[in-house]
Amino acid sequence: MKIFRGFKHPGLAPHCAVTIGNFDGVHRGHQAMLALLSAEAAQRHIPTCVLTFEPHPRDYFAEKFKKPELAPARVGTLRDKLSQLEFCGVDQVVVLPFNQALASQSPEAFIQQVLLDGLGAQYILVGDDFKFGSQRAGDYAMLDAAGQKLGFDVARMNSYEVHGERVSSTTVRAALAQGNMALAAQMLGHPYTISGHVVHGRKLGRQLAESAPGAMDGFRTLNLRFNHWKPAASGIFAVLVHGLTEAPLRGVANLGVRPSIDPNDVNGGRVLLETHCLDWPPQLGGEGGYGKIIRVELLHKLHDELKYDSLAALTEGIARDCDDARAFFATYTETHRQTTRDRI
């Protein structure tokens, strides 16, 4: 999959089948839309293209009007969005900076300058609630009329439902905010996942407890930055870590701002996903995780973030979380085995 910042690049395909949206989470509704886009592109012998925006338009307006409450909680990072779009078979993605120029662009100018001159769109697929252009004045009817006049095809896809509930980034955010990871997984089509490079932290975790026999020191964590200040999920989770060993590693993770830790620490108060593997593979050594790209599946929420009054209390809290995660995995393993048997 080719990725472009903006559309003024020689590597862009001269013509494409395009869909437009934020694609936060790339949920099952998005996946159904991308499957239809691929089918239509194949019939026309042109590549597929996703046009998306960074920052999210509502992030832009929240900053512009100094109203952070306008910004939506973010389901996924840009890295995860692009990874999931590639998994869905998208040929190229254009990430368009959402700024004042784009926000003030008329719907007619957006069609001509972005979709036609910029992307060479021959087929455009949008959702049933699609709006575009300054003041969200453009809609499907306007786009369809322009297509008939200017010679490109336009289609609209109805809402996608799971068990009678419309799947959208909003409903995924609601499930994650409630800690309902099973419902979020149903809407996403897979467990909720965050990926990224393992970065250095204060290395406080390894100081919190004595090593268990055969384990590395303390509560060593694998730290991933979540590059948005408002994640859709937060709290303590039982997780699976992919990317360090052939088999996934069981763990317990904290997603949030770590209220028990100094906000002026090395990560500057940014949102982190800190994962402690319950059984650290000795072959990785003490520093074996740093710099690697890992994928963390958040399977079950244990509780919200808690503020501990001392490092001793924090140590006891993490130990309890580890016990609770092990108890979850004892059940999860058996449930997973039963599901596998049922599929066979």
C-alpha positions as a LaTeX table, in Angstrom:
\begin{tabular}{lrrr}
\hline
Residue & $x$ (\AA) & $y$ (\AA) & $z$ (\AA) \\
\hline
Met1 & 0.00 & 0.00 & 0.00 \\
Lys2 & 1.28 & 3.45 & $-0.93$ \\
Ile3 & 0.85 & 6.31 & 1.54 \\
Phe4 & 0.92 & 9.98 & 0.54 \\
Arg5 & 0.76 & 13.19 & 2.55 \\
Gly6 & $-1.37$ & 15.36 & 0.29 \\
Phe7 & $-2.05$ & 14.62 & $-3.37$ \\
Lys8 & 0.73 & 16.46 & $-5.19$ \\
His9 & 2.95 & 13.44 & $-5.73$ \\
Pro10 & 4.10 & 11.80 & $-8.98$ \\
Gly11 & 3.59 & 8.35 & $-7.46$ \\
Leu12 & $-0.18$ & 8.76 & $-7.20$ \\
Ala13 & $-2.22$ & 6.69 & $-9.61$ \\
Pro14 & $-3.67$ & 8.89 & $-12.40$ \\
His15 & $-7.15$ & 7.48 & $-11.78$ \\
Cys16 & $-8.72$ & 5.64 & $-8.85$ \\
Ala17 & $-11.83$ & 4.51 & $-7.02$ \\
Val18 & $-11.97$ & 6.57 & $-3.85$ \\
Thr19 & $-13.78$ & 6.62 & $-0.54$ \\
Ile20 & $-13.56$ & 9.47 & 1.93 \\
Gly21 & $-13.62$ & 9.54 & 5.72 \\
Asn22 & $-11.76$ & 9.57 & 9.01 \\
Phe23 & $-11.79$ & 5.75 & 9.33 \\
Asp24 & $-11.12$ & 5.92 & 13.07 \\
Gly25 & $-10.83$ & 2.29 & 14.16 \\
Val26 & $-11.52$ & 0.83 & 10.66 \\
His27 & $-14.54$ & $-1.03$ & 12.07 \\
Arg28 & $-16.72$ & $-3.58$ & 10.30 \\
Gly29 & $-18.76$ & $-0.88$ & 8.58 \\
His30 & $-15.55$ & 0.54 & 7.14 \\
Gln31 & $-14.42$ & $-2.94$ & 6.16 \\
Ala32 & $-17.66$ & $-3.59$ & 4.27 \\
Met33 & $-17.27$ & $-0.28$ & 2.45 \\
Leu34 & $-13.68$ & $-1.08$ & 1.50 \\
Ala35 & $-14.72$ & $-4.49$ & 0.18 \\
Leu36 & $-17.33$ & $-2.85$ & $-2.05$ \\
Leu37 & $-14.78$ & $-0.24$ & $-3.16$ \\
Ser38 & $-12.35$ & $-3.01$ & $-4.14$ \\
Ala39 & $-15.01$ & $-4.81$ & $-6.18$ \\
Glu40 & $-15.96$ & $-1.64$ & $-8.06$ \\
Ala41 & $-12.31$ & $-0.73$ & $-8.66$ \\
Ala42 & $-11.58$ & $-4.19$ & $-10.04$ \\
Gln43 & $-14.42$ & $-3.87$ & $-12.56$ \\
Arg44 & $-12.92$ & $-0.57$ & $-13.76$ \\
His45 & $-9.30$ & $-1.80$ & $-13.66$ \\
Ile46 & $-8.23$ & 1.07 & $-11.40$ \\
Pro47 & $-6.66$ & 1.08 & $-7.91$ \\
Thr48 & $-8.50$ & 1.83 & $-4.69$ \\
Cys49 & $-7.78$ & 4.98 & $-2.72$ \\
Val50 & $-8.77$ & 6.09 & 0.78 \\
Leu51 & $-8.83$ & 9.84 & 1.37 \\
Thr52 & $-8.53$ & 10.54 & 5.08 \\
Phe53 & $-7.63$ & 13.49 & 7.28 \\
Glu54 & $-5.12$ & 14.28 & 10.01 \\
Pro55 & $-5.90$ & 15.81 & 12.39 \\
His56 & $-9.51$ & 14.72 & 12.68 \\
Pro57 & $-11.66$ & 17.67 & 11.53 \\
Arg58 & $-13.29$ & 17.86 & 14.95 \\
Asp59 & $-9.83$ & 18.01 & 16.55 \\
Tyr60 & $-9.08$ & 20.99 & 14.31 \\
Phe61 & $-12.23$ & 22.86 & 15.32 \\
Ala62 & $-11.75$ & 21.98 & 19.01 \\
Glu63 & $-8.33$ & 23.64 & 18.85 \\
Lys64 & $-9.55$ & 26.57 & 16.78 \\
Phe65 & $-12.40$ & 27.44 & 19.15 \\
Lys66 & $-10.52$ & 26.40 & 22.33 \\
Lys67 & $-13.22$ & 23.85 & 23.14 \\
Pro68 & $-11.50$ & 20.51 & 23.84 \\
Glu69 & $-14.87$ & 18.89 & 24.49 \\
Leu70 & $-15.53$ & 19.07 & 20.72 \\
Ala71 & $-12.68$ & 16.67 & 20.01 \\
Pro72 & $-13.76$ & 13.03 & 19.74 \\
Ala73 & $-11.98$ & 10.36 & 21.71 \\
Arg74 & $-9.58$ & 8.59 & 19.36 \\
Val75 & $-10.07$ & 4.88 & 18.74 \\
Gly76 & $-6.76$ & 4.33 & 16.96 \\
Thr77 & $-3.55$ & 6.06 & 16.09 \\
Leu78 & $-2.65$ & 6.98 & 12.52 \\
Arg79 & $-0.20$ & 4.05 & 12.47 \\
Asp80 & $-2.95$ & 1.59 & 13.36 \\
Lys81 & $-5.40$ & 3.13 & 10.89 \\
Leu82 & $-2.91$ & 2.77 & 8.05 \\
Ser83 & $-2.03$ & $-0.78$ & 9.09 \\
Gln84 & $-5.70$ & $-1.80$ & 9.11 \\
Leu85 & $-6.38$ & $-0.13$ & 5.76 \\
Glu86 & $-3.48$ & $-2.08$ & 4.27 \\
Phe87 & $-4.87$ & $-5.31$ & 5.76 \\
Cys88 & $-8.16$ & $-4.52$ & 3.99 \\
Gly89 & $-6.35$ & $-4.44$ & 0.65 \\
Val90 & $-6.36$ & $-0.70$ & $-0.03$ \\
Asp91 & $-3.91$ & 0.27 & $-2.79$ \\
Gln92 & $-3.16$ & 3.84 & $-1.77$ \\
Val93 & $-4.02$ & 6.23 & 1.07 \\
Val94 & $-3.90$ & 10.01 & 0.84 \\
Val95 & $-3.63$ & 11.70 & 4.24 \\
Leu96 & $-4.83$ & 15.25 & 3.76 \\
Pro97 & $-3.85$ & 17.83 & 6.42 \\
Phe98 & $-7.06$ & 19.30 & 7.80 \\
Asn99 & $-6.37$ & 23.02 & 8.12 \\
Gln100 & $-8.04$ & 26.38 & 7.59 \\
Ala101 & $-7.67$ & 26.18 & 3.81 \\
Leu102 & $-9.46$ & 22.82 & 3.66 \\
Ala103 & $-12.06$ & 23.83 & 6.26 \\
Ser104 & $-13.05$ & 26.89 & 4.22 \\
Gln105 & $-13.06$ & 25.15 & 0.83 \\
Ser106 & $-16.46$ & 25.11 & $-0.88$ \\
Pro107 & $-17.99$ & 21.73 & $-1.78$ \\
Glu108 & $-17.66$ & 22.56 & $-5.49$ \\
Ala109 & $-13.95$ & 23.40 & $-5.09$ \\
Phe110 & $-13.39$ & 20.19 & $-3.08$ \\
Ile111 & $-14.90$ & 18.11 & $-5.88$ \\
Gln112 & $-12.87$ & 19.78 & $-8.60$ \\
Gln113 & $-9.55$ & 20.46 & $-6.90$ \\
Val114 & $-9.25$ & 17.44 & $-4.60$ \\
Leu115 & $-11.32$ & 14.60 & $-6.05$ \\
Leu116 & $-10.84$ & 15.26 & $-9.76$ \\
Asp117 & $-7.66$ & 17.29 & $-10.25$ \\
Gly118 & $-5.88$ & 15.83 & $-7.22$ \\
Leu119 & $-6.95$ & 12.19 & $-7.21$ \\
Gly120 & $-8.40$ & 11.55 & $-10.67$ \\
Ala121 & $-11.46$ & 9.92 & $-9.12$ \\
Gln122 & $-13.57$ & 7.86 & $-11.52$ \\
Tyr123 & $-15.71$ & 6.20 & $-8.84$ \\
Ile124 & $-16.54$ & 7.68 & $-5.42$ \\
Leu125 & $-18.14$ & 5.68 & $-2.59$ \\
Val126 & $-19.44$ & 7.46 & 0.52 \\
Gly127 & $-21.44$ & 6.63 & 3.61 \\
Asp128 & $-25.11$ & 7.46 & 4.06 \\
Asp129 & $-24.33$ & 10.41 & 6.33 \\
Phe130 & $-21.52$ & 11.89 & 4.23 \\
Lys131 & $-21.04$ & 15.68 & 4.37 \\
Phe132 & $-18.18$ & 17.72 & 2.94 \\
Gly133 & $-16.95$ & 21.22 & 2.20 \\
Ser134 & $-17.19$ & 24.45 & 4.17 \\
Gln135 & $-19.98$ & 24.40 & 6.77 \\
Arg136 & $-20.60$ & 20.74 & 5.72 \\
Ala137 & $-22.71$ & 22.18 & 2.90 \\
Gly138 & $-21.98$ & 19.35 & 0.48 \\
Asp139 & $-23.87$ & 16.04 & 0.61 \\
Tyr140 & $-24.48$ & 12.92 & $-1.44$ \\
Ala141 & $-27.07$ & 14.56 & $-3.70$ \\
Met142 & $-24.63$ & 17.35 & $-4.60$ \\
Leu143 & $-21.82$ & 14.87 & $-5.23$ \\
Asp144 & $-24.06$ & 12.67 & $-7.38$ \\
Ala145 & $-25.21$ & 15.65 & $-9.44$ \\
Ala146 & $-21.59$ & 16.66 & $-9.98$ \\
Gly147 & $-20.74$ & 13.12 & $-11.05$ \\
Gln148 & $-23.45$ & 13.12 & $-13.71$ \\
Lys149 & $-22.23$ & 16.48 & $-15.00$ \\
Leu150 & $-18.47$ & 15.88 & $-14.85$ \\
Gly151 & $-18.35$ & 12.17 & $-15.74$ \\
Phe152 & $-17.56$ & 10.17 & $-12.58$ \\
Asp153 & $-19.65$ & 7.54 & $-10.79$ \\
Val154 & $-20.98$ & 8.06 & $-7.27$ \\
Ala155 & $-22.43$ & 5.46 & $-4.90$ \\
Arg156 & $-23.68$ & 5.51 & $-1.33$ \\
Met157 & $-23.50$ & 2.67 & 1.17 \\
Asn158 & $-26.12$ & 2.25 & 3.85 \\
Ser159 & $-25.27$ & 1.74 & 7.51 \\
Tyr160 & $-23.74$ & $-1.55$ & 8.60 \\
Glu161 & $-25.38$ & $-3.24$ & 11.58 \\
Val162 & $-24.30$ & $-5.90$ & 14.05 \\
His163 & $-27.15$ & $-7.49$ & 16.04 \\
Gly164 & $-29.42$ & $-4.63$ & 15.03 \\
Glu165 & $-27.04$ & $-1.87$ & 16.16 \\
Arg166 & $-25.47$ & 0.54 & 13.68 \\
Val167 & $-21.69$ & 0.20 & 13.64 \\
Ser168 & $-19.85$ & 3.51 & 13.66 \\
Ser169 & $-16.75$ & 5.03 & 15.20 \\
Thr170 & $-19.11$ & 6.65 & 17.73 \\
Thr171 & $-20.50$ & 3.30 & 18.90 \\
Val172 & $-16.99$ & 1.81 & 19.06 \\
Arg173 & $-15.88$ & 4.76 & 21.20 \\
Ala174 & $-18.88$ & 4.23 & 23.50 \\
Ala175 & $-18.07$ & 0.53 & 23.95 \\
Leu176 & $-14.43$ & 1.32 & 24.74 \\
Ala177 & $-15.40$ & 4.09 & 27.17 \\
Gln178 & $-17.61$ & 1.58 & 29.00 \\
Gly179 & $-14.80$ & $-0.98$ & 29.09 \\
Asn180 & $-16.92$ & $-3.40$ & 27.08 \\
Met181 & $-14.06$ & $-4.93$ & 25.13 \\
Ala182 & $-16.17$ & $-7.82$ & 23.84 \\
Leu183 & $-18.67$ & $-5.43$ & 22.23 \\
Ala184 & $-15.85$ & $-3.32$ & 20.80 \\
Ala185 & $-14.30$ & $-6.45$ & 19.30 \\
Gln186 & $-17.66$ & $-7.39$ & 17.71 \\
Met187 & $-17.85$ & $-3.98$ & 16.04 \\
Leu188 & $-14.20$ & $-3.93$ & 14.99 \\
Gly189 & $-14.14$ & $-7.53$ & 13.79 \\
His190 & $-11.10$ & $-8.24$ & 15.99 \\
Pro191 & $-9.83$ & $-7.42$ & 19.51 \\
Tyr192 & $-9.10$ & $-3.75$ & 20.13 \\
Thr193 & $-5.42$ & $-3.28$ & 19.31 \\
Ile194 & $-2.72$ & $-0.63$ & 19.74 \\
Ser195 & 0.67 & $-0.94$ & 18.07 \\
Gly196 & 3.91 & 1.00 & 17.91 \\
His197 & 7.61 & 1.16 & 18.75 \\
Val198 & 8.63 & 0.30 & 22.30 \\
Val199 & 10.09 & 3.48 & 23.82 \\
His200 & 12.17 & 4.16 & 26.93 \\
Gly201 & 10.49 & 5.37 & 30.10 \\
Arg202 & 11.75 & 6.10 & 33.61 \\
Lys203 & 12.37 & 2.37 & 34.15 \\
Leu204 & 10.50 & 2.69 & 37.42 \\
Gly205 & 8.69 & $-0.62$ & 36.96 \\
Arg206 & 11.83 & $-2.68$ & 37.45 \\
Gln207 & 12.40 & $-0.95$ & 40.82 \\
Leu208 & 8.98 & $-1.71$ & 42.26 \\
Ala209 & 9.48 & $-5.32$ & 43.32 \\
Glu210 & 12.07 & $-8.00$ & 43.77 \\
Ser211 & 12.49 & $-10.40$ & 40.88 \\
Ala212 & 10.44 & $-13.53$ & 40.96 \\
Pro213 & 12.40 & $-16.74$ & 40.35 \\
Gly214 & 13.21 & $-16.97$ & 36.66 \\
Ala215 & 11.76 & $-13.54$ & 35.89 \\
Met216 & 13.37 & $-10.24$ & 35.02 \\
Asp217 & 13.49 & $-7.50$ & 37.62 \\
Gly218 & 10.37 & $-5.89$ & 39.03 \\
Phe219 & 7.40 & $-4.97$ & 36.88 \\
Arg220 & 9.27 & $-4.21$ & 33.68 \\
Thr221 & 6.97 & $-2.57$ & 31.11 \\
Leu222 & 6.88 & $-2.19$ & 27.34 \\
Asn223 & 5.89 & 1.41 & 26.67 \\
Leu224 & 4.00 & 2.60 & 23.58 \\
Arg225 & 3.02 & 6.21 & 23.03 \\
Phe226 & $-0.62$ & 6.77 & 22.07 \\
Asn227 & $-0.23$ & 9.88 & 19.92 \\
His228 & $-3.47$ & 11.55 & 20.89 \\
Trp229 & $-4.36$ & 13.20 & 24.17 \\
Lys230 & $-7.84$ & 11.63 & 24.34 \\
Pro231 & $-7.87$ & 7.84 & 23.85 \\
Ala232 & $-11.26$ & 6.15 & 23.57 \\
Ala233 & $-10.22$ & 3.53 & 26.13 \\
Ser234 & $-8.38$ & 3.94 & 29.41 \\
Gly235 & $-7.61$ & 1.88 & 32.47 \\
Ile236 & $-5.99$ & $-1.45$ & 33.32 \\
Phe237 & $-6.40$ & $-4.38$ & 30.92 \\
Ala238 & $-5.50$ & $-8.02$ & 30.44 \\
Val239 & $-3.66$ & $-8.08$ & 27.11 \\
Leu240 & $-1.81$ & $-10.20$ & 24.58 \\
Val241 & 1.47 & $-8.88$ & 23.15 \\
His242 & 2.46 & $-9.81$ & 19.58 \\
Gly243 & 5.79 & $-9.18$ & 17.92 \\
Leu244 & 8.40 & $-10.21$ & 20.49 \\
Thr245 & 8.17 & $-13.98$ & 20.27 \\
Glu246 & 6.52 & $-16.47$ & 17.94 \\
Ala247 & 3.60 & $-16.94$ & 20.32 \\
Pro248 & 1.80 & $-13.97$ & 21.90 \\
Leu249 & 2.76 & $-13.06$ & 25.46 \\
Arg250 & 0.15 & $-12.61$ & 28.19 \\
Gly251 & 0.30 & $-9.35$ & 30.06 \\
Val252 & $-1.39$ & $-6.60$ & 32.04 \\
Ala253 & $-1.39$ & $-3.05$ & 30.69 \\
Asn254 & $-2.16$ & 0.48 & 31.77 \\
Leu255 & $-3.52$ & 2.84 & 29.12 \\
Gly256 & $-3.64$ & 6.43 & 30.30 \\
Val257 & $-1.69$ & 9.16 & 32.04 \\
Arg258 & $-0.40$ & 7.19 & 35.07 \\
Pro259 & $-1.87$ & 9.32 & 37.92 \\
Ser260 & 0.52 & 7.84 & 40.49 \\
Ile261 & 3.59 & 8.99 & 38.55 \\
Asp262 & 5.12 & 12.45 & 38.34 \\
Pro263 & 3.51 & 14.25 & 35.35 \\
Asn264 & 6.90 & 15.78 & 34.58 \\
Asp265 & 8.49 & 12.41 & 33.88 \\
Val266 & 10.47 & 11.56 & 30.75 \\
Asn267 & 7.30 & 11.03 & 28.71 \\
Gly268 & 6.04 & 14.51 & 29.49 \\
Gly269 & 2.61 & 13.50 & 30.74 \\
Arg270 & 1.64 & 11.99 & 27.38 \\
Val271 & $-0.74$ & 9.06 & 27.10 \\
Leu272 & 1.13 & 5.75 & 27.28 \\
Leu273 & 0.22 & 2.11 & 26.96 \\
Glu274 & 2.48 & 0.42 & 29.52 \\
Thr275 & 2.43 & $-3.36$ & 29.32 \\
His276 & 3.94 & $-5.77$ & 31.82 \\
Cys277 & 4.37 & $-9.29$ & 30.43 \\
Leu278 & 3.40 & $-11.88$ & 33.02 \\
Asp279 & 6.20 & $-14.20$ & 31.89 \\
Trp280 & 9.11 & $-12.32$ & 30.33 \\
Pro281 & 11.04 & $-14.54$ & 27.88 \\
Pro282 & 14.62 & $-14.81$ & 29.19 \\
Gln283 & 15.99 & $-15.01$ & 25.64 \\
Leu284 & 15.03 & $-11.34$ & 25.12 \\
Gly285 & 17.35 & $-10.19$ & 27.88 \\
Gly286 & 16.84 & $-7.07$ & 29.92 \\
Glu287 & 16.64 & $-4.62$ & 27.00 \\
Gly288 & 15.19 & $-6.90$ & 24.33 \\
Gly289 & 11.96 & $-5.01$ & 23.79 \\
Tyr290 & 13.24 & $-1.53$ & 23.04 \\
Gly291 & 12.86 & $-0.28$ & 19.47 \\
Lys292 & 10.72 & $-3.22$ & 18.38 \\
Ile293 & 7.26 & $-2.76$ & 16.87 \\
Ile294 & 4.71 & $-4.64$ & 18.92 \\
Arg295 & 0.96 & $-5.08$ & 18.72 \\
Val296 & $-1.03$ & $-5.18$ & 21.96 \\
Glu297 & $-4.55$ & $-6.64$ & 22.05 \\
Leu298 & $-6.66$ & $-5.25$ & 24.91 \\
Leu299 & $-8.93$ & $-8.19$ & 25.73 \\
His300 & $-10.52$ & $-7.43$ & 29.09 \\
Lys301 & $-10.73$ & $-4.34$ & 31.29 \\
Leu302 & $-9.83$ & $-4.97$ & 34.92 \\
His303 & $-10.57$ & $-1.49$ & 36.29 \\
Asp304 & $-10.07$ & 2.24 & 35.75 \\
Glu305 & $-6.75$ & 3.91 & 36.49 \\
Leu306 & $-6.16$ & 4.37 & 40.22 \\
Lys307 & $-3.99$ & 6.86 & 42.05 \\
Tyr308 & $-1.77$ & 5.23 & 44.67 \\
Asp309 & $-0.30$ & 7.23 & 47.55 \\
Ser310 & 3.07 & 5.50 & 47.59 \\
Leu311 & 5.30 & 3.27 & 45.51 \\
Ala312 & 4.63 & 0.46 & 47.97 \\
Ala313 & 0.88 & 0.80 & 47.39 \\
Leu314 & 1.49 & 0.95 & 43.63 \\
Thr315 & 3.55 & $-2.24$ & 43.83 \\
Glu316 & 0.75 & $-4.02$ & 45.69 \\
Gly317 & $-1.80$ & $-2.75$ & 43.16 \\
Ile318 & 0.18 & $-3.99$ & 40.19 \\
Ala319 & 0.64 & $-7.37$ & 41.86 \\
Arg320 & $-3.14$ & $-7.66$ & 42.30 \\
Asp321 & $-3.66$ & $-6.71$ & 38.66 \\
Cys322 & $-1.24$ & $-9.43$ & 37.60 \\
Asp323 & $-3.17$ & $-11.99$ & 39.65 \\
Asp324 & $-6.47$ & $-10.82$ & 38.14 \\
Ala325 & $-5.01$ & $-10.98$ & 34.62 \\
Arg326 & $-3.80$ & $-14.54$ & 35.23 \\
Ala327 & $-7.28$ & $-15.48$ & 36.44 \\
Phe328 & $-8.80$ & $-13.98$ & 33.28 \\
Phe329 & $-6.39$ & $-15.85$ & 31.03 \\
Ala330 & $-7.22$ & $-19.14$ & 32.74 \\
Thr331 & $-10.82$ & $-18.61$ & 31.65 \\
Tyr332 & $-9.95$ & $-17.00$ & 28.32 \\
Thr333 & $-7.74$ & $-19.91$ & 27.28 \\
Glu334 & $-10.51$ & $-22.43$ & 27.88 \\
Thr335 & $-13.11$ & $-20.22$ & 26.15 \\
His336 & $-10.77$ & $-19.77$ & 23.21 \\
Arg337 & $-10.19$ & $-23.51$ & 22.95 \\
Gln338 & $-13.96$ & $-24.14$ & 23.05 \\
Thr339 & $-14.55$ & $-21.54$ & 20.32 \\
Thr340 & $-11.86$ & $-23.19$ & 18.18 \\
Arg341 & $-13.47$ & $-26.61$ & 18.68 \\
Asp342 & $-16.87$ & $-25.17$ & 17.74 \\
Arg343 & $-15.45$ & $-23.72$ & 14.51 \\
Ile344 & $-13.88$ & $-27.06$ & 13.59 \\
\hline
\end{tabular}
